[in-house]
Amino acid sequence: MFSLRSALSAFLALGLLLGTTSAEARFGKRSRPSQSDSKKDDDKNDDTHEASPVGSRDDDDDDRPRRRRSNNRRHVSSGAGDVVEGLGFLAFVLSSGNHRLTVVDEPRQRGELRQERHAAPLSFRLGLQGGPVNSGGAGDFFIGLEGRRFGFDARVTGIAVAADDGSDETDGITLVEAHLTWALVSLERARLRLEAGVSTANAPDITFVGPSLGLSLEACLAGPLDFEARAQMTPFPYRQVDASAALALHLGALVLRGGYRGMVLDDAGQVDGVVHRDGFHGPFFGLGLTY
């Protein structure tokens, strides 16, 4: 597996342009009563206001502190319940997932449930990662679903760097990738994928769409520690070469990763007849979930 890893070239493209739409806040927000309802409540209060019996005011005064204490107890109990639920969810994330914390060689007993590190019958993953590149930064979002052999992978990368004209403005580039994947190697300790699909690049003055090819590797190093490498290229109408290598720590379903990434973008003179070529590189860190 290490010979395969060392032979990986430096490519990979990310992306799937996700549009965001504004939404009216509803979830978890108290609805405002209508004016007509408020007026009815006011009229009802006016109609039913009568003199209180002798001694009732004192009784009401005695009851109010008790109601406050009761409400305070309910708030404290609710807060403690939220903390317990949050800790329970965290424990579930750290103890679940297809990836076991260790890979062992001893034979398994008959009937024992087998969770395979990199050869799971069905695996779902998503994550975020980012870091500095040159005079700016880059951030990624990725999501994938795959069986033992075939799957789908989608990625989006946003790059923001200082403009090269000496101004204080920022240039933004969005890279998009959607791939079908095939696992050439699918073992408990390693998975090597071939990928093919489409990629796009949205630059300040032009948008490209082209074919995309990729290669990715995940290999167990020791215990919960994995080595990950990705390579992708787009040959035309623009040229894109993207590569990354990282170490990934699996804590149940939670994955922490960090590594280094390099990328070259070339517009092949499609904008104004002059070739514009940029190179980006730098470290990145991220986290994700794998089930």
Secondary structure, DSSP 8 states (H G I E B T S, - for coil): -HHHHHH--S----------------TT------HHHHHHHHHHHHHT-----TTHHHHHHHHHHHHHHHHHHHHHHHHHHHHHHHHHHHHHHHH-SSS-S----S---TT-----SS--SEEEEEEEEEEEETTEEEEEEEEEEEESSEEEEEEEEEEEEE-TTSSS-EEEEEEEEEEEEEEEEE-SSEEEEEEEEEEEEE-SS-EEEEEEEEEEEEEEEETTEEEEEEEEEE-SSSEEEEEEEEEEEEETTEEEEEEEEEEEEE-TTTTTSS--EEEEEEEEEEEEEE-
